[in-house]
Amino acid sequence: MLSRPMFTTRAPEVAAVASIKQRAGKWQARIHRGSVTRSKTFLLKVDAVRWARKQDIELDRLSAGLPETGSEGFNCPTLGALITRYKAEVTPKKKGAKQERYKLDGFLRHKLATAKADAIKSTDITAYRDERLQVLAGNTVKNELNLLSAVFKHAELEWGMRIKNPVKGLKRPPDGARSVRILDLKALESLRAEAMANKREDLSALIMLATQTGARLGELLSIQRSDIDLELGFIRLRTSKNGEPRVLPLTPASSEAVITLLSAEASPWLFPRPADHYKYAFSRLTTKCGVEWATFHSLRHLAVTRMLESGLSVTETAAISGHKTVHMLKRYTHHSHSHLRRQVLDRLG
């Protein structure tokens, strides 16, 4: 007599259902399987899709009785290893790569770099924040925390590591009331006169353009002859620190400086020498003129202050200087108190 074969019952496989929806300018990814629902919100749709796919794989592993990736058998690298990889793969693609490498090297010298990345807690980052605030300004520490958070986020989203970001949600230090020391016009003329006395017409013209346009040194050094339109009176910046092109209006004084450079140099670049050369030359000028505290960026501060005091609106000034938000210009408003008083006297007095 044939025996009836034995059959075991098995619950039917339940497929994961993923949805990507846009809500309030962000992208929410939600994945549902059986009684399990997971969701997360992202700024970019591509990140939401990537996360949903990864969650689908994780739920497959769980349904098969396997541990989640990153829980068992995952040898988490140290924070230093993550930073080193980030510095090699991600940092070179950024405009401020040189400055970012400097910050990342600072992280590597800290004791936290030797700890396993998944063992670092928010309390460890809090201690780091408070330690750094003893020697650095609040805004500098905030930028460090944001960079550290970017490393953790990249490790999770791009490298597939299940590492909790201990910096996420941590309270950032306030910027603090930073005073911006402004060069006066007498010191500016002294710097240009000293440059001309040393037969550095290019340096004198560079100082003139910086104080007339508010452009950064790197932006001025990126100018090519083809970017200049003297007939219409502007210079087109193809790239800038904030990643957006913009136009620099030329005044009669800055136009004259540009014409001098165009007649003297055969290079396609308006300023053909490297940035370090001009920084060093400017530093020597400030020492000779008794304003050792000034840096080339001080010329940008002077330019922005003069724009505001001349009557340009904050938005007009930001369009010329390249400040991405109006909030960033607020530090200059206290330098315009005398201008505000003159305006009140002229219009209301």
C-alpha positions in Angstrom: 0.0 0.0 0.0 1.4 3.3 -1.0 1.9 5.8 1.7 0.6 9.3 1.3 3.5 11.7 1.0 3.9 14.2 3.8 3.4 17.9 3.0 4.4 20.8 5.3 2.5 24.0 5.1 4.3 27.2 4.6 3.1 30.7 4.8 2.8 32.3 1.4 5.6 34.7 0.6 4.6 38.3 1.2 6.2 40.8 -1.2 7.5 44.0 0.1 5.6 47.1 -1.0 7.6 50.3 -1.3 6.3 53.7 -2.1 8.2 57.0 -2.7 6.1 60.1 -2.2 7.0 63.8 -2.2 5.8 65.7 0.9 6.6 69.4 1.6 9.5 69.5 -0.7 11.1 66.3 0.7 10.8 62.6 -0.4 9.4 60.0 1.9 10.2 56.4 1.4 7.9 53.8 3.0 8.3 50.0 2.7 5.7 47.5 4.1 5.9 43.7 4.4 3.5 41.8 6.5 3.4 43.5 9.9 6.7 45.3 9.3 6.6 48.9 8.1 9.7 51.2 7.8 9.8 54.8 6.6 12.3 57.6 6.2 12.4 61.1 4.7 15.1 62.4 2.4 15.9 65.6 0.6 16.7 63.8 -2.6 14.6 61.2 -4.4 17.6 59.2 -5.4 18.5 58.7 -1.7 14.9 57.6 -0.9 15.0 55.0 -3.7 18.4 53.7 -2.6 17.2 53.4 1.0 14.0 51.6 0.0 16.0 49.0 -2.0 18.3 48.4 0.9 15.4 47.9 3.2 13.9 45.4 0.8 17.1 43.4 1.0 17.2 43.6 4.8 13.6 42.3 5.0 14.5 39.4 2.7 17.4 38.5 5.0 15.1 38.7 8.1 12.4 36.5 6.5 15.1 33.9 5.7 16.3 33.9 9.3 19.5 35.7 8.5 20.9 38.6 10.6 20.7 42.2 9.2 23.8 43.4 7.5 25.8 45.4 10.0 24.5 43.4 13.0 26.5 40.1 13.1 29.7 39.4 11.3 30.2 43.1 10.5 33.6 44.4 11.4 32.9 48.1 11.7 35.8 50.3 10.7 37.2 53.0 12.9 36.1 56.6 12.5 39.6 57.3 11.3 39.2 54.7 8.5 35.9 56.3 7.4 37.5 59.8 7.4 40.5 58.6 5.4 38.2 56.9 2.8 36.0 60.0 2.6 39.0 62.2 2.1 40.2 60.1 -0.7 36.9 59.5 -2.5 34.6 62.4 -1.8 36.6 65.4 -0.8 38.5 65.8 -4.1 35.2 66.4 -5.9 34.4 69.5 -3.9 35.3 73.1 -4.6 36.7 73.6 -1.1 38.7 70.4 -1.2 41.9 71.9 0.2 40.2 73.4 3.3 38.1 70.2 3.8 41.2 68.0 3.8 42.7 70.3 6.5 39.6 69.8 8.7 39.6 66.1 8.1 43.3 65.8 9.0 42.4 67.5 12.3 39.8 64.8 13.0 42.3 62.1 12.3 44.6 63.5 15.1 41.8 63.4 17.6 41.4 60.4 19.9 37.9 59.7 18.5 39.5 58.6 15.2 40.7 55.4 16.9 37.2 54.4 18.1 34.9 52.0 16.1 32.5 54.2 14.2 29.4 52.3 15.4 30.6 52.6 19.0 30.6 56.4 19.0 27.7 57.9 20.8 26.1 61.4 20.8 27.6 62.0 24.2 31.1 61.5 22.7 30.3 64.1 20.0 28.9 66.4 22.7 32.2 66.1 24.6 34.1 66.8 21.4 31.9 69.9 20.7 32.5 71.3 24.2 36.2 70.7 24.0 36.5 72.5 20.7 34.5 75.4 21.9 37.2 76.2 24.4 39.6 77.2 21.6 37.4 77.9 18.5 34.5 80.1 17.5 31.0 78.7 17.5 30.6 78.8 13.7 33.9 77.0 13.2 32.9 74.2 15.5 29.5 74.0 13.8 31.2 73.5 10.5 33.3 70.7 11.9 30.2 69.0 13.2 28.4 69.3 9.9 31.4 67.8 8.1 31.6 64.9 10.6 27.9 64.3 10.1 28.4 64.2 6.3 31.0 61.4 6.8 28.6 59.3 8.8 25.8 59.9 6.4 27.9 59.0 3.4 29.1 55.8 5.0 25.4 54.8 5.5 23.9 55.8 2.2 26.7 55.4 -0.2 28.8 52.6 1.3 26.0 50.6 2.7 27.2 50.6 6.4 24.6 50.3 9.1 26.1 53.0 11.3 24.0 55.3 13.3 25.0 59.0 12.8 25.7 60.3 16.3 25.9 63.9 15.1 22.4 63.9 13.7 20.1 66.0 15.9 22.9 67.3 18.1 22.6 70.9 19.1 25.0 73.1 17.1 26.7 76.0 18.9 25.5 79.5 17.9 27.6 81.5 15.6 28.3 84.2 18.2 28.6 87.9 17.7 31.7 88.2 15.6 33.1 91.6 14.9 34.5 92.1 11.5 37.4 94.5 11.5 37.2 96.8 8.4 40.1 98.5 6.6 39.7 102.2 6.2 40.2 104.0 2.9 43.4 105.5 4.1 44.9 102.1 4.7 43.6 100.9 1.3 45.3 103.7 -0.5 48.5 103.0 1.4 48.4 99.3 0.3 47.9 100.2 -3.4 50.6 102.9 -3.2 53.1 100.4 -1.7 52.2 97.9 -4.4 52.9 100.5 -7.1 56.1 101.5 -5.4 57.3 97.9 -5.7 56.3 97.9 -9.4 53.4 95.4 -8.7 50.7 96.9 -10.9 49.0 93.5 -11.0 48.8 93.4 -7.2 47.5 97.0 -7.1 44.8 96.1 -9.7 43.9 92.9 -7.8 43.3 95.0 -4.6 41.2 97.5 -6.6 39.0 94.8 -8.1 38.6 93.1 -4.7 37.4 96.3 -3.0 35.2 97.3 -5.9 33.5 94.0 -6.5 33.7 92.1 -3.2 34.9 89.0 -5.1 37.0 86.4 -3.3 40.6 85.8 -4.2 39.9 82.5 -5.8 37.1 84.0 -7.9 39.3 86.8 -9.1 42.1 84.4 -10.1 39.6 82.4 -12.2 38.9 85.3 -14.5 39.9 84.9 -18.1 40.2 87.5 -20.8 37.1 86.1 -22.5 35.1 86.7 -19.3 35.6 90.5 -19.6 33.2 92.8 -21.4 34.5 96.3 -21.1 31.9 97.7 -23.5 29.0 96.6 -21.2 31.1 97.1 -18.1 31.0 93.7 -16.4 33.1 90.5 -15.7 31.4 87.2 -15.8 32.4 84.7 -13.1 31.9 81.2 -14.5 32.3 79.6 -11.1 32.2 80.8 -7.5 32.4 79.5 -4.0 28.7 78.9 -3.8 28.7 77.0 -7.1 26.7 79.5 -9.0 28.0 81.9 -11.8 27.4 85.6 -11.3 28.3 89.0 -12.9 30.6 91.6 -11.4 29.7 95.2 -12.4 32.7 97.3 -13.2 33.2 100.9 -11.9 35.3 103.4 -13.8 38.2 102.7 -11.4 38.0 98.9 -11.7 37.6 99.2 -15.5 40.9 101.2 -15.6 42.6 98.5 -13.5 41.4 95.8 -15.9 42.6 97.7 -18.9 46.0 98.1 -17.4 46.2 94.3 -16.8 45.0 93.4 -20.3 47.7 95.6 -21.9 50.5 94.2 -19.6 49.8 90.5 -19.6 49.8 88.1 -22.6 48.3 85.2 -20.5 44.6 84.1 -21.1 44.2 84.6 -17.3 43.8 88.1 -15.9 45.9 87.1 -12.9 48.2 84.3 -14.1 50.1 83.6 -10.8 49.0 81.1 -8.1 46.9 82.1 -5.1 49.8 81.5 -2.6 51.9 84.1 -4.5 49.3 86.8 -4.1 48.6 85.9 -0.5 52.3 86.2 0.4 52.7 89.5 -1.5 49.6 90.9 0.2 50.8 89.8 3.6 54.1 91.7 3.0 52.2 94.8 2.0 50.1 94.8 5.2 53.2 94.5 7.3 54.8 97.5 5.6 51.6 99.5 5.9 51.0 98.7 9.6 47.8 96.7 9.2 49.3 93.2 9.9 45.9 92.0 11.1 44.4 92.3 7.6 44.1 89.4 5.2 43.0 89.5 1.5 39.5 88.6 2.7 39.5 91.9 4.5 39.1 93.6 1.1 35.9 91.7 0.6 34.6 92.9 4.0 35.5 96.5 3.0 33.7 96.1 -0.4 30.5 94.8 1.1 30.4 97.5 3.8 30.9 100.2 1.1 28.1 98.7 -1.0 25.7 98.8 1.9 26.7 102.3 2.9 26.4 103.6 -0.6 22.7 102.8 -0.6 22.6 99.4 -2.3 20.0 97.1 -0.8 21.0 93.9 1.0 19.7 91.8 -1.9 21.6 93.9 -4.5 24.7 93.6 -2.4 24.3 89.8 -2.1 23.9 89.5 -5.9 27.2 91.2 -6.4 29.2 89.7 -3.5 27.8 86.1 -4.0 26.5 85.7 -0.4 24.0 83.0 -0.7 21.7 84.1 2.1 20.8 87.6 3.4 21.5 86.3 6.9 25.2 86.1 6.1 25.3 89.9 5.4 23.8 90.9 8.8 27.3 91.0 10.3 28.1 94.1 8.2 25.0 96.1 9.0 26.4 97.5 12.2 29.2 99.2 10.2 26.5 101.2 8.5 25.1 103.0 11.6 26.7 106.3 10.5 25.1 105.9 7.1 21.7 105.1 8.6 22.0 108.3 10.8 22.8 110.4 7.7 19.8 108.8 5.9 17.5 109.6 8.8 18.7 113.2 9.0 18.4 113.7 5.3 14.9 112.3 5.0 13.3 112.9 8.4 15.3 115.7 10.0 
